[in-house]
Amino acid sequence: MARTKRNPLITTGEIMLWVLFFALLVPAGVVGWAIGHYTGHNTVTVTAGAATTTATPTTTAAAAPTTTAAASPTAAGKTVFAANGCGSCHTFKPAGSTGKIGPDLDTRPAQDAPKAKMPLAAFVLESIVKPNAYIAPGYQKGLMPTTFGTSLTKAQLDALVTFITAK
C-alpha cells in the first residue's frame, strides 16, 4: 500500500487553524470563567435571600415580631447586604461578614467620609452607586461593581445605607 505525500500547504493550513482555534479558545475560556466566578457569588446569595423572604408565610402571633423586624430599615438593609454578596468583599460585624477585598465597613466609611467632605450617609450611598468616585487608601479603582446604582431600587439603596451607617 503506497502512502501519498500530503501537500505541505494543507498541512501548514491545518496547523495554523489549530493554533488559531486555541489562541481564541483559551482567552474566551478565561473570560467565561471570570464572569461565571464573579456572578456565581451573587447567584448563591440571592437564592439565600429568596429563601429568607419566603420562609415567613405564617400569620400566628409569633410571626408578627418577625414581620415587624423584617420591615425595619436595618433588617431590610441586612437582607440587601446578604443578597448582593457584599459580605464576600467587605468586613462588617453587623452582617457577620469578614471579606478582605474591599474596605472594612465597620471603620472605613466614618474615616473616609470627612476626607471626601461628605456626610456619612451621602458618602456611603455614593460609594455604592459610584464606587470609583472615592477610593479608600490601600484599595484599587475598579474592584467594586458599578451596577448597584441601577440593579438596586431606591428603597433597597436606602435600606442598605441605613444598615451600614447605623451604629
C-alpha positions in Angstrom: 0.0 0.0 0.0 1.6 3.2 -1.2 1.3 6.2 1.0 0.7 9.5 -0.6 2.6 12.6 0.3 0.5 15.3 1.8 0.5 18.8 0.3 2.7 21.0 2.6 0.3 23.9 2.2 -2.7 21.9 3.5 -0.6 20.6 6.4 0.5 24.2 7.3 -3.0 25.4 7.0 -4.3 22.8 9.3 -1.7 23.6 11.9 -2.5 27.3 11.6 -6.2 26.6 12.0 -5.5 24.6 15.3 -3.2 27.4 16.6 -5.9 30.0 15.8 -8.5 27.8 17.5 -6.5 27.5 20.7 -5.5 31.2 20.6 -9.2 32.1 20.6 -10.4 29.4 22.9 -8.0 30.0 25.8 -8.9 33.7 26.3 -12.6 33.0 25.9 -12.4 30.3 28.5 -10.6 32.6 30.9 -13.1 35.4 30.4 -16.0 32.9 30.7 -14.6 31.5 33.9 -14.1 35.0 35.4 -17.6 36.1 34.6 -19.1 32.9 35.9 -16.9 33.1 39.0 -17.9 36.7 39.7 -21.6 36.3 39.2 -21.6 33.0 41.0 -21.3 34.8 44.3 -24.4 36.8 43.6 -26.4 33.8 42.5 -25.7 31.9 45.7 -26.6 34.8 48.0 -29.7 35.8 46.0 -31.0 32.2 46.5 -30.4 32.5 50.2 -32.2 35.9 50.3 -35.2 34.5 48.4 -35.4 31.6 50.9 -35.5 34.0 53.8 -38.2 36.1 52.1 -40.5 33.1 51.6 -39.8 31.4 54.9 -42.3 33.5 56.9 -45.8 32.7 55.5 -47.4 32.1 58.9 -49.8 34.6 60.4 -49.6 33.5 64.0 -48.8 35.8 66.9 -45.2 34.6 66.9 -44.8 35.7 63.3 -45.8 39.3 64.0 -42.5 40.3 65.6 -40.6 38.7 62.7 -42.7 40.7 60.2 -42.1 43.9 62.2 -38.3 43.3 62.4 -38.1 42.5 58.6 -39.9 45.8 57.9 -37.3 47.8 59.7 -34.8 49.6 57.5 -31.8 47.9 59.3 -33.2 44.4 58.8 -34.1 45.2 55.2 -30.6 46.6 54.7 -29.1 43.4 56.1 -31.1 41.4 53.6 -29.9 43.6 50.7 -26.3 43.3 52.0 -26.5 39.5 52.1 -28.5 39.1 48.8 -26.0 41.1 46.8 -22.8 39.4 48.1 -21.4 42.5 49.9 -20.0 40.3 52.6 -17.8 38.4 50.2 -15.7 41.5 49.8 -16.3 43.6 53.0 -15.9 43.0 56.7 -18.9 44.2 58.6 -19.7 42.9 62.0 -23.5 43.5 62.0 -23.7 41.3 58.9 -21.3 38.7 60.2 -19.0 39.2 57.2 -15.2 39.0 57.0 -14.4 39.9 53.4 -11.0 41.4 52.8 -11.2 42.6 49.2 -12.9 45.9 49.9 -12.7 48.4 52.8 -13.8 47.3 56.3 -17.3 48.8 56.6 -17.0 48.9 60.4 -14.4 51.7 60.3 -13.6 53.0 56.7 -16.8 54.9 55.9 -16.5 57.0 59.1 -12.8 57.7 58.3 -13.2 58.4 54.6 -16.5 60.5 54.6 -14.7 63.5 56.2 -11.8 63.2 53.7 -14.4 63.2 50.8 -16.1 66.2 52.6 -19.4 64.4 52.7 -21.9 63.4 55.3 -21.6 59.8 56.2 -24.9 58.6 54.7 -24.3 60.5 51.4 -20.7 59.1 51.3 -21.9 55.5 51.8 -24.6 56.0 49.1 -22.1 57.4 46.6 -19.6 54.6 47.4 -22.3 52.1 46.4 -23.7 53.7 43.3 -20.4 55.3 42.1 -17.7 53.2 43.7 -14.9 54.8 41.8 -15.7 58.4 43.0 -13.6 58.0 46.1 -11.1 55.2 46.5 -10.0 54.4 50.1 -6.3 54.4 50.6 -4.8 50.9 50.0 -7.5 49.8 47.6 -7.7 49.8 43.8 -10.1 51.5 41.5 -12.5 49.2 39.6 -12.7 46.4 42.2 -16.3 47.1 43.2 -19.1 46.6 40.6 -20.6 49.8 39.3 -24.0 48.3 38.6 -25.6 48.6 42.1 -27.0 52.1 41.2 -29.2 50.5 38.6 -29.7 47.0 39.9 -31.0 48.1 43.3 -34.1 50.1 43.9 -34.1 53.3 45.8 -35.7 51.6 48.7 -33.0 48.9 48.7 -30.3 51.5 48.5 -31.8 53.5 51.4 -32.1 50.4 53.5 -28.5 49.4 52.7 -27.2 52.8 53.6 -29.2 52.8 56.8 -27.8 49.3 57.7 -24.2 50.4 57.0 -24.4 53.7 58.8 -26.5 52.5 61.9 -24.3 52.3 65.0 
